[in-house]
Amino acid sequence: MFTGGMPTDRRLAQLLKELAEHPRDATLLAKVAELLQRLGDKKAGATYYALLADVYAMDGYLMKAVAVAKQALKLDPKNTGLHQKLAKWHLALGLEPEAALYLQGVAAHQSALGDADGVAETMATMHKLGWPTVPGPTRREIDDATEAARHVRLCLFCQRQSAPVAALPGKKAFLCIPCARRVGRFYLDGSEDKRGTVWRPLPAPNPSPADEDSNEEPASEASGMRFDIAISEVFSEFKKGLERAGGQDPQLHADLAIAYREMGLIADAMKAAARALALEGAPTVAVATQALALLLEPKMLNPGALEKLKLALFKE
C-alpha cells in the first residue's frame, strides 16, 4: 500500500519519528491514527485517537475530544478507559444521561474483570445521576450492572412496562423506544403551532457559528499550539458519514446534534436529535437517551410540556 506516493510503512515510520519530537501535535496524532486504522490495526489506531482526544481535552476543547474519543471507541469498544473519559467529558458538557450510559459500559467491563470495588464506585456515580433508579448499589445490583439498560421500566407516555427504555433528562422517568420515536416524528412532522405547545421559542442562533474558537475557549495556552483540525472539519466528517450511510445512521445524527448545540445552533441541534429518533428502525438506548437529552431538555420546554406532548401523541 502507498500513501501520498510513499510506501505506508515508511510513511508511518516518518510520522512516528516526527511525533516523538512533538508528542502533543494534534495533526500528527490524527494522521498516525488514520493511517493505522487504514492498515487494519484497530487497537493501535484507537490508542492514537485516544491520545488526540486527551490533547483536545487538556486544552479545553471538549467537543472535539468527545468526537475523537467516539471514533476511538468504534475501533476499541471494550476500552474501559475510553468509556470513563467519555463519561467525564459528557458530565463536563452537562449531558448527564449520556454520561450515565458510558458509566454503564465501565461497570460492565469492571464486572467482567471481577473488579467489585470498581463496579460499586461506578454504580454509586450512576445512582447519583438517576440511572438506574435504584436505592443504592447492592451486590446483586452490581451483578446486574450489564443489564441495567434492559431493565423493565414504566414508560411515562404509553404507561406500559417496557424494555429497553431511554432515560428522560432531569427526571427519574423513562420512555420506551417506540414513544421516543414518536417524539422525534412529532417534532419533525408537526406544524410550528403544534410544536409551540410543547417547546419554547428557540433562542437566536450564535452570530458567528463558523468561528471555531467562538464557543470553546482553551483552558490553557501555555503550549502555544495551534490545532489544524477545526470544528468545521469535525462537522465535515459527521456529514461524510451521513452521506455514506445514506443519511440513515441515528448515531451520527445524535452526535451531530451535540456538535450543533455546542456551536450555539440550537434549531439545527433539535432537528438532528429528532432525526436520530425518527429514522426507520429502533434507535439504540444510547442514541435515544442522547437525542432526548437535547430534544426534551427542561429549559427548552413550556410548563406542562410533557403532558401536552403525551396528549398530542395519543390523541387518537
N, C-alpha and C positions, 0 to 999 in steps of 0.2 A: 504494500500500500504506500502511496505517495501523498504527501500533504504540502501544498504550495510549492511543488517542484522538488521537494526534499523527501527522501525516504522517511517513513513515520518514525522508525526507531531513532534515527539521527535527529529528527525534529524534536522528539520527546526528550532526548538526552540534552539537547541545546536549551530547551525550556527549563528543564530541571536545574541545569547549571546556573541559568540566569536567576531562577527562583531562589537558589541557595544564597545568592548575593542580595536578593530583595524579597525576603520571605513574606512581606505584607503587601506585595504588589497585586492588586485585585485583577488586573488584566492577565498577568502571568498565571495566577491561580485558576482563572476561568479557562484559559487556553489549555492548561495541563488537564484539568478535569474533563473538558470536552473531548480532548484527544484520547484520554484513557477510556472514556465512555464509548467512543467510536471503535476503539480496539477491542471492546468487549470485556474490559476489566472493570466490572461494575463496582466492586468493593473499593478499589483504588480511586476510581472516579468520584465515588461518594465521599471519600476521605478529603479530597481536594475541594469539592463543593462545600463540605462542612467547614474547612479552613477559610474559604472565601466568605461564608456566612458569618463566621466569627469576626473577620476583619470588618465587615459592614456593621455588625452589632457593636463592636468596641468603639467604632467611630460614630455611633448614634443613628445609623441608617437601618432601622428595624424592619421597615417594609421590604427593603432589598434583602436583608438577612433571612426573613421568612420565605421569600420567593426562592432563594437559592437553597435554603435548607430543605424545602419541599422537593426540589429536584434531587438532592442527595438522598432523601428518604425513598424516592421512587427506585433508586438503584440499590439501596440497602434498607429495606422496610423493617428489619428487625433490630436496627441500631437503636438501642435504648438511649444513648446519649443524644441522638438527634431528636427523639421524642421529648426528652427533658428540655432541650433548648427551645424547641418549638412551643412547648407549654409555657416556658418562662417568657418568651418574646410575645406570645399571644396575650398573656396576662398584662405585660407592659403596654400593649396596644389597647387594653380594655376589652378584649374578646374572651371573656371567661368561659363561655360554652365550648369554644374551640380548644382552649387550654385544657379543660377537663377531659376532652376526648383524647388529647395527646398523653395526658397523665394516665388515662386508662390503658393506653398502649405500654406505658412504662410499667404499670402494675402487672400487666400480663407477662412481660418479659422477666420481671423480677420474680414472679411466681414460678415461672418455668425454671429459673435458676435456683429456686429454693431460698431466695433471699427474703425471709419472712419479715425481718425488721424493715427492709426497704419497702416492701409492699405495704406494711402497716403505715409507714410515714406517707407514702404516696396516697393511700386511701384516705388518710386524715385530711390531706390537702384537698382531695376531690370532694370530700364531705363538706368542707368549708365553702366550696364553690356550688354546692347544691346538687352534685352528681356523684354517685347515685343518691337518691333521697332515702338515707338510712340514718338511724340514730348515731351510729359511730362504727368504726372498724373493729369487728369481732373476727375471731379466727375463721369462722365459717364464711364471713363476707370476704376475707382475704382469699379463701379458696375459690370463691365465686367471682373474683375480680375480672377474669377474662370474659365472663358472661354478662357484665353489667349492662351493655348496650342491648342485650336480648331480653332483659327482664320485662315481664308483662306490666304495663302501666295503663292507667286510665287516660284516654285521650280527652283533652279539655273540650274539644269541639263535638265529636261524634258520640262521646260518652261510652265508648267501647273499650274493653280491656284489650290492649294491643301490644305487639312486639314485632320488630323493634320500634322504638319511638325516638323522637328528637326533642331535646330539652328546649323550653322557651326561655328567652333572655330575661333575666331579672325576676324569674318566678320559679317556684318549685312545681312546675307543671310541664306537661308534655303534649305533643301532637303525634298521632300516628302518621306514617309516611303518606297514605292517601290524602289525609287532611292537609299535610304540608304541601302536597302537590296542588290541592285546591286553592290554597292561599296564593301560590305562585301564579296560577292561571287567572285568579280573580284580579290580581294586580296588573297583569299584562292585558287582559281582555276587557276589564271593567271600564266604564266611562270615567271621565275626570270627576264627575259629580259623585259617582259611587265610591271612588277611591277617597274622595274628600270626606266621606262619613267616617272613615277609619283613620286615614293618615293626615297629619298636619300639613300645611303648605310647605313645600321644600324650600330650604334656605337658598339664597343666591349662590351661584357657583363661584369657586375660587377665581379671582380676576386673573391669575397667572398660572393656570394649571400646567403649562408646558415647562415651567421653570423647575428643574429637577431639585433645586435646593430650597424652593419656596415653602415646603411643608415639612422638611426634615432637617433640622439644624444639627450638625455634628456635635457629639458630646465633647470632643477634643480635637484641636487642630495641631497638636504637638508634632504629629508625624510629618505634617506639611504635604501629605499625599493628595493627589487629585485622582479621583476614580474615573476611568474611562467608560465604565458600564453605568449608564444613566437609567433613571426610572423609565424613560421613554423606551429604552431597549428591553426592559422587563415587560412592558406592555406589548412590545412587538413580538416577544417570544410567546406571550399568552395568546395573542391573536393568530400567530402562525400555528400554534397548537390547535386552536379552534378551527382554523381552516382545514388542517389535516384531518381533524375528527368530524368534518362536515358541520361544525357548529353544534355537535350533539354531545359534548363532553361536559357533564354537570360540574365536575371538579374544577375545570378550567374557568367556567363561568363564575363559580363561587370564589375562586382565587382572584379573578378579575374584579369582582365586586369589592373585595377588601382593598385591592390596589386603588380603585377609583375613589373609595371613601377616604383613603389616606391622602389622595390628591385634592380632596375637597369637592369632588364631582359626585355629589350626593344622588342626583337624579339618575346618573349612569350606574352608580353602585346599586341602587334599588332595583333597576331594571335587570341588571346582571344577576342579582340574587334571585329575583323572581324567575328568570330563565333557568337558573340552576335547579329550581324546584319543579318547573313546569315541563321540562323536556320529557319525551317518551321514555318509559321505563322508570322503575322506582329509584330515586336517588339513595345513596348510602346514608347511614345515620350521620356520619361526619359531615357530608355535604349538606344535608337537610338542616342540621344544627347550625352550621356555619352560615347558611343563607338566611335562616330565620333570625339569627342574631342581628343581622343588618335590617331585614325587612320588618321585623316586629320589635325593634329597639324601642323601649318605653318612651324615650323623649321624642320619637318620631310619630307617636300615636295620639289621637284625640282621647279625651276622657271616655271611658266605656267602650273603647275601640274593639277589644277582643269580643265582647258580647255582640256588638253590632256586626263584626265580621262573621261570627258564628251564625247569626240570623241570616245574613246575606248568602252564606254558603249553603244553608239548608232550608231556604225559604220555600222550596217546592216539596 
